[in-house]
């Protein structure tokens, strides 16, 4: 294994870890916003409960994903031989969302950033889905009979 391989692995792990910290911070903000909304609006039911609950969760989720894409794009721009920061951002966004891009191929050994970022994006998507599911489940549980939800 060459020194550049070790550097690429170390940088990739560091960025992945930084992204996990960013995501954990924003997930904490999502949960805090749910508690705060319910404390301020204890009588909210039905659509007055579910819509704000989901909207209060989605904004931090989107910001979290955007920040992670930016972190990866900075690293990709530095190591990936991109013509512009915009190109690195596009590549990062398509990689994070696992859409993929054939317009640019990273050179060795930095091509391993691509699966690492995709893995980061898959993990973020899974955590985001779990938190939204938990919020919706919690709202449904609080409603009692599902028929009461629509009143």
Secondary structure by P-SEA (a helix, b strand, c coil): ccaaaaaaaaaaaaaaaaaaaaaaaaaaaaaaaaaaaaaacccccccccaaaaaaaaaaaaaaaaaaaaaaaaaaaaaccccccaaaaaaaaaaaaaccccccccccccccaaaaaaaaaaaaaaaaaaaaaaaaaaaaaaaacccccccc
